[in-house]
């Protein structure tokens, strides 16, 4: 079978960057939520209220900046090692 040519070679680094940054953001929110839920569960709050408290524009900004910094650091280390 003949394979059809694609431009996935040009987009592969972009997809990898998006996936790595999204994973770092996921880890940031998971850690933030775990800490908030552990802290707030003593006061009788639910998981839904902990989630509501954590998804703010400030936290999103911190998560995106952390994701970008993490991506740059990992790319640097990947090329050095």
C-alpha positions in Angstrom: 0.0 0.0 0.0 1.2 3.4 -0.8 1.2 5.9 2.0 0.0 9.4 1.4 2.4 12.3 2.1 1.6 14.4 5.1 3.0 17.5 6.7 3.0 16.0 10.1 6.8 16.4 10.2 6.4 20.2 10.6 3.6 20.0 13.1 5.1 17.2 15.3 7.3 19.6 17.4 4.3 21.9 18.0 2.1 19.1 19.1 4.8 17.7 21.4 5.2 21.2 22.9 1.4 21.6 23.4 1.1 18.2 25.0 4.1 18.8 27.3 2.8 22.2 28.4 -0.7 20.8 29.0 0.8 18.0 31.1 2.7 20.5 33.3 -0.5 22.6 33.7 -2.4 19.4 34.7 0.2 18.6 37.3 0.1 22.1 38.6 -3.7 22.0 39.0 -3.6 18.5 40.5 -1.1 19.6 43.1 -2.9 22.8 43.8 -6.3 21.0 44.1 -4.8 18.3 46.3 -3.5 20.9 48.8 -6.6 22.9 48.8 -8.9 20.0 49.2 -6.8 18.6 52.0 -6.8 22.0 53.7 -10.5 22.7 53.1 -11.9 19.3 53.9 -11.3 19.9 57.6 -13.7 22.8 57.4 -16.5 20.7 55.9 -16.1 22.0 52.3 -16.8 19.7 49.4 -14.6 18.8 46.5 -16.7 21.0 44.3 -16.0 24.1 46.4 -12.3 23.3 46.4 -12.4 23.1 42.6 -14.3 26.4 42.4 -11.7 28.1 44.6 -8.8 26.9 42.5 -9.8 27.6 38.9 -9.1 31.4 38.8 -7.4 33.6 36.2 -4.5 34.1 38.5 -3.9 30.4 38.9 -4.3 29.9 35.2 -1.7 32.5 34.5 0.7 30.9 36.9 0.1 27.5 35.4 0.7 28.7 31.8 3.9 30.5 32.7 5.1 27.5 34.7 4.2 25.2 31.8 6.2 27.4 29.4 9.2 27.6 31.7 9.1 23.9 32.3 8.9 23.2 28.6 12.0 25.4 27.9 14.0 23.8 30.7 13.1 20.2 29.6 14.0 21.1 26.0 17.3 22.5 27.1 18.1 19.4 29.1 16.9 17.1 26.3 19.3 18.7 23.9 22.2 18.8 26.4 22.0 15.2 27.5 
